[in-house]
Amino acid sequence: MTTGPAPGFATALSALIDDAFPTTSSRPGDATVVDWYGIWDADRLVACGADRSRGDIGFLAGLTVARDRRGRGLGAALTAGMTRALLTRYDHVGLGVYADNLAALRLYRRLGFTGTLRRSSVWLD
């Protein structure tokens, strides 16, 4: 797992996010993103996540895995690696997940994320 910025990282991030998670608000250039993490296969970015930590809470956002690489453990590796990295700086780490993303919910519970707080979000034009 690497952290950004690497040459071409923003372009690779945009391409992956546009294809695999177009509804995320975590995007290259977003001022609320502290750092980016990524998993590469040769010259292709196949998974990424944003560090949106604030205050005394580490926060993972925009966790994305390429459509053709899902189900191979990349989401678990990315989430676990980012969580370990953030726990070196924060006592608590959280993340957001859409309530209908059952595969992600199962993964996050398996990795030890236990508490839940139901939130809603809306897109404003």
C-alpha atoms as an extended CHARMM CRD file, in Angstrom:
* protein
*
       125  EXT
         1         1  MET       CA              0.0000000000        0.0000000000        0.0000000000  PROA      1               0.0000000000
         2         2  THR       CA              1.2940000000        3.4300000000       -0.9000000000  PROA      2               0.0000000000
         3         3  THR       CA              0.2490000000        6.9040000000        0.0710000000  PROA      3               0.0000000000
         4         4  GLY       CA             -0.0460000000        9.7810000000       -2.3620000000  PROA      4               0.0000000000
         5         5  PRO       CA              1.0680000000       11.7930000000       -4.0630000000  PROA      5               0.0000000000
         6         6  ALA       CA              2.9320000000        9.7070000000       -6.6190000000  PROA      6               0.0000000000
         7         7  PRO       CA              3.3510000000       10.7690000000      -10.2400000000  PROA      7               0.0000000000
         8         8  GLY       CA             -0.0420000000       10.4310000000      -11.9320000000  PROA      8               0.0000000000
         9         9  PHE       CA             -1.7540000000        9.5760000000       -8.6480000000  PROA      9               0.0000000000
        10        10  ALA       CA             -4.5350000000       12.1820000000       -8.9870000000  PROA      10              0.0000000000
        11        11  THR       CA             -5.3120000000       11.0130000000      -12.5250000000  PROA      11              0.0000000000
        12        12  ALA       CA             -5.3550000000        7.3720000000      -11.4280000000  PROA      12              0.0000000000
        13        13  LEU       CA             -7.5480000000        8.2570000000       -8.4170000000  PROA      13              0.0000000000
        14        14  SER       CA            -10.0640000000       10.0800000000      -10.5790000000  PROA      14              0.0000000000
        15        15  ALA       CA            -10.2730000000        7.2390000000      -13.0900000000  PROA      15              0.0000000000
        16        16  LEU       CA            -10.7680000000        4.5840000000      -10.3960000000  PROA      16              0.0000000000
        17        17  ILE       CA            -13.3220000000        6.6090000000       -8.4320000000  PROA      17              0.0000000000
        18        18  ASP       CA            -15.2920000000        7.6520000000      -11.5320000000  PROA      18              0.0000000000
        19        19  ASP       CA            -15.6450000000        4.0120000000      -12.5470000000  PROA      19              0.0000000000
        20        20  ALA       CA            -15.9710000000        2.1590000000       -9.2400000000  PROA      20              0.0000000000
        21        21  PHE       CA            -17.5230000000        4.6400000000       -6.7650000000  PROA      21              0.0000000000
        22        22  PRO       CA            -18.9290000000        7.6390000000       -8.6460000000  PROA      22              0.0000000000
        23        23  THR       CA            -21.2290000000        8.6700000000       -5.7700000000  PROA      23              0.0000000000
        24        24  THR       CA            -18.4160000000        9.3130000000       -3.2850000000  PROA      24              0.0000000000
        25        25  SER       CA            -17.7090000000       12.8740000000       -2.2730000000  PROA      25              0.0000000000
        26        26  SER       CA            -14.0290000000       12.0420000000       -1.6270000000  PROA      26              0.0000000000
        27        27  ARG       CA            -12.2000000000       13.2830000000       -4.7090000000  PROA      27              0.0000000000
        28        28  PRO       CA             -8.7130000000       14.4530000000       -5.6270000000  PROA      28              0.0000000000
        29        29  GLY       CA             -8.4080000000       18.1330000000       -4.7500000000  PROA      29              0.0000000000
        30        30  ASP       CA            -10.9410000000       17.9110000000       -1.9110000000  PROA      30              0.0000000000
        31        31  ALA       CA             -9.6000000000       20.1630000000        0.8580000000  PROA      31              0.0000000000
        32        32  THR       CA            -11.1090000000       17.9010000000        3.5600000000  PROA      32              0.0000000000
        33        33  VAL       CA             -8.8820000000       14.9890000000        2.5110000000  PROA      33              0.0000000000
        34        34  VAL       CA             -5.7070000000       14.8260000000        4.6060000000  PROA      34              0.0000000000
        35        35  ASP       CA             -4.0580000000       12.0950000000        2.5180000000  PROA      35              0.0000000000
        36        36  TRP       CA             -4.7840000000        9.2960000000        0.0620000000  PROA      36              0.0000000000
        37        37  TYR       CA             -3.8590000000        5.6310000000        0.2850000000  PROA      37              0.0000000000
        38        38  GLY       CA             -3.7220000000        3.2540000000       -2.6390000000  PROA      38              0.0000000000
        39        39  ILE       CA             -3.0080000000       -0.2900000000       -3.7120000000  PROA      39              0.0000000000
        40        40  TRP       CA             -1.3280000000       -0.6830000000       -7.0750000000  PROA      40              0.0000000000
        41        41  ASP       CA             -1.0390000000       -3.6900000000       -9.3600000000  PROA      41              0.0000000000
        42        42  ALA       CA              1.9560000000       -2.8590000000      -11.5450000000  PROA      42              0.0000000000
        43        43  ASP       CA              1.0220000000        0.5410000000      -13.0410000000  PROA      43              0.0000000000
        44        44  ARG       CA             -2.7130000000        0.3470000000      -12.2640000000  PROA      44              0.0000000000
        45        45  LEU       CA             -4.3520000000        1.7480000000       -9.1420000000  PROA      45              0.0000000000
        46        46  VAL       CA             -6.8240000000       -0.9620000000       -8.0390000000  PROA      46              0.0000000000
        47        47  ALA       CA             -7.9570000000        0.3410000000       -4.6280000000  PROA      47              0.0000000000
        48        48  CYS       CA             -7.9150000000        3.6810000000       -2.8450000000  PROA      48              0.0000000000
        49        49  GLY       CA             -9.1410000000        5.4340000000        0.2550000000  PROA      49              0.0000000000
        50        50  ALA       CA             -9.1540000000        8.9430000000        1.6640000000  PROA      50              0.0000000000
        51        51  ASP       CA             -7.9960000000       10.0110000000        5.1220000000  PROA      51              0.0000000000
        52        52  ARG       CA            -10.5460000000       12.5840000000        6.2730000000  PROA      52              0.0000000000
        53        53  SER       CA             -9.4100000000       12.6830000000        9.8780000000  PROA      53              0.0000000000
        54        54  ARG       CA            -10.4540000000       15.6530000000       11.9900000000  PROA      54              0.0000000000
        55        55  GLY       CA             -9.7200000000       16.6440000000       15.5410000000  PROA      55              0.0000000000
        56        56  ASP       CA             -8.9620000000       13.5620000000       17.5810000000  PROA      56              0.0000000000
        57        57  ILE       CA            -10.7240000000       11.0190000000       15.3390000000  PROA      57              0.0000000000
        58        58  GLY       CA             -9.1470000000        9.1980000000       12.4110000000  PROA      58              0.0000000000
        59        59  PHE       CA            -11.6590000000        8.8370000000        9.5920000000  PROA      59              0.0000000000
        60        60  LEU       CA            -11.5790000000        6.6210000000        6.4950000000  PROA      60              0.0000000000
        61        61  ALA       CA            -13.6460000000        7.7370000000        3.5160000000  PROA      61              0.0000000000
        62        62  GLY       CA            -14.2150000000        6.9180000000       -0.1200000000  PROA      62              0.0000000000
        63        63  LEU       CA            -12.9040000000        3.3520000000        0.1760000000  PROA      63              0.0000000000
        64        64  THR       CA            -12.9240000000        2.1430000000       -3.4170000000  PROA      64              0.0000000000
        65        65  VAL       CA            -11.9470000000       -1.1050000000       -5.1470000000  PROA      65              0.0000000000
        66        66  ALA       CA            -11.8600000000       -1.5500000000       -8.9330000000  PROA      66              0.0000000000
        67        67  ARG       CA            -14.9410000000       -3.4320000000      -10.1260000000  PROA      67              0.0000000000
        68        68  ASP       CA            -12.8980000000       -6.2450000000      -11.6570000000  PROA      68              0.0000000000
        69        69  ARG       CA            -10.8640000000       -6.7120000000       -8.4390000000  PROA      69              0.0000000000
        70        70  ARG       CA            -13.6910000000       -6.9940000000       -5.9230000000  PROA      70              0.0000000000
        71        71  GLY       CA            -13.9510000000      -10.1020000000       -3.7990000000  PROA      71              0.0000000000
        72        72  ARG       CA            -10.1740000000      -10.6370000000       -3.6790000000  PROA      72              0.0000000000
        73        73  GLY       CA             -9.4070000000       -9.0850000000       -0.2890000000  PROA      73              0.0000000000
        74        74  LEU       CA             -8.2850000000       -5.6590000000       -1.5090000000  PROA      74              0.0000000000
        75        75  GLY       CA            -11.0100000000       -3.8500000000        0.4200000000  PROA      75              0.0000000000
        76        76  ALA       CA             -9.9800000000       -5.6760000000        3.5990000000  PROA      76              0.0000000000
        77        77  ALA       CA             -6.2890000000       -4.9710000000        2.9980000000  PROA      77              0.0000000000
        78        78  LEU       CA             -6.9390000000       -1.2790000000        2.2880000000  PROA      78              0.0000000000
        79        79  THR       CA             -9.2530000000       -0.8020000000        5.2680000000  PROA      79              0.0000000000
        80        80  ALA       CA             -6.9710000000       -2.6890000000        7.6710000000  PROA      80              0.0000000000
        81        81  GLY       CA             -3.8440000000       -0.8870000000        6.4550000000  PROA      81              0.0000000000
        82        82  MET       CA             -5.4120000000        2.5470000000        6.6840000000  PROA      82              0.0000000000
        83        83  THR       CA             -6.8520000000        1.7570000000       10.1040000000  PROA      83              0.0000000000
        84        84  ARG       CA             -3.4540000000        0.6300000000       11.4020000000  PROA      84              0.0000000000
        85        85  ALA       CA             -1.8260000000        3.7910000000       10.0200000000  PROA      85              0.0000000000
        86        86  LEU       CA             -4.4410000000        6.0840000000       11.5690000000  PROA      86              0.0000000000
        87        87  LEU       CA             -4.3160000000        4.2960000000       14.9380000000  PROA      87              0.0000000000
        88        88  THR       CA             -0.6880000000        5.3800000000       15.2300000000  PROA      88              0.0000000000
        89        89  ARG       CA             -1.9810000000        8.9680000000       15.4090000000  PROA      89              0.0000000000
        90        90  TYR       CA             -5.4970000000        8.6770000000       16.8410000000  PROA      90              0.0000000000
        91        91  ASP       CA             -7.1390000000        6.7450000000       19.6680000000  PROA      91              0.0000000000
        92        92  HSD       CA            -10.2910000000        6.1520000000       17.5900000000  PROA      92              0.0000000000
        93        93  VAL       CA            -10.8760000000        5.4950000000       13.9110000000  PROA      93              0.0000000000
        94        94  GLY       CA            -14.2330000000        5.6100000000       12.1730000000  PROA      94              0.0000000000
        95        95  LEU       CA            -15.6600000000        5.3530000000        8.6920000000  PROA      95              0.0000000000
        96        96  GLY       CA            -18.8770000000        5.9190000000        6.8190000000  PROA      96              0.0000000000
        97        97  VAL       CA            -20.7670000000        3.3610000000        4.7880000000  PROA      97              0.0000000000
        98        98  TYR       CA            -24.0220000000        3.3550000000        2.8760000000  PROA      98              0.0000000000
        99        99  ALA       CA            -26.6170000000        1.3230000000        4.8070000000  PROA      99              0.0000000000
       100       100  ASP       CA            -27.4110000000       -0.8060000000        1.7430000000  PROA      100             0.0000000000
       101       101  ASN       CA            -23.7640000000       -1.8100000000        1.1630000000  PROA      101             0.0000000000
       102       102  LEU       CA            -24.0720000000       -5.1260000000        2.9880000000  PROA      102             0.0000000000
       103       103  ALA       CA            -20.7370000000       -6.5200000000        1.7800000000  PROA      103             0.0000000000
       104       104  ALA       CA            -18.8880000000       -3.4860000000        3.1680000000  PROA      104             0.0000000000
       105       105  LEU       CA            -20.8330000000       -3.6430000000        6.4420000000  PROA      105             0.0000000000
       106       106  ARG       CA            -19.8580000000       -7.3070000000        6.8800000000  PROA      106             0.0000000000
       107       107  LEU       CA            -16.2180000000       -6.4810000000        6.0880000000  PROA      107             0.0000000000
       108       108  TYR       CA            -16.0450000000       -3.5790000000        8.5190000000  PROA      108             0.0000000000
       109       109  ARG       CA            -17.6140000000       -5.6340000000       11.3160000000  PROA      109             0.0000000000
       110       110  ARG       CA            -15.1560000000       -8.4550000000       10.6210000000  PROA      110             0.0000000000
       111       111  LEU       CA            -12.2950000000       -5.9430000000       10.9150000000  PROA      111             0.0000000000
       112       112  GLY       CA            -13.5380000000       -4.7860000000       14.3090000000  PROA      112             0.0000000000
       113       113  PHE       CA            -15.6500000000       -1.7210000000       13.5250000000  PROA      113             0.0000000000
       114       114  THR       CA            -18.5570000000       -2.1620000000       15.8920000000  PROA      114             0.0000000000
       115       115  GLY       CA            -20.3390000000        1.0290000000       16.8260000000  PROA      115             0.0000000000
       116       116  THR       CA            -22.9520000000        2.4740000000       14.5280000000  PROA      116             0.0000000000
       117       117  LEU       CA            -24.6050000000        5.8340000000       14.3000000000  PROA      117             0.0000000000
       118       118  ARG       CA            -27.2170000000        6.1260000000       11.5900000000  PROA      118             0.0000000000
       119       119  ARG       CA            -26.7970000000        9.2210000000        9.4390000000  PROA      119             0.0000000000
       120       120  SER       CA            -28.3690000000       10.4210000000        6.2430000000  PROA      120             0.0000000000
       121       121  SER       CA            -26.8750000000       12.4380000000        3.4340000000  PROA      121             0.0000000000
       122       122  VAL       CA            -28.1960000000       14.4510000000        0.5500000000  PROA      122             0.0000000000
       123       123  TRP       CA            -26.5970000000       15.9460000000       -2.5340000000  PROA      123             0.0000000000
       124       124  LEU       CA            -27.0930000000       19.6860000000       -2.8660000000  PROA      124             0.0000000000
       125       125  ASP       CA            -27.0080000000       21.3100000000       -6.2670000000  PROA      125             0.0000000000
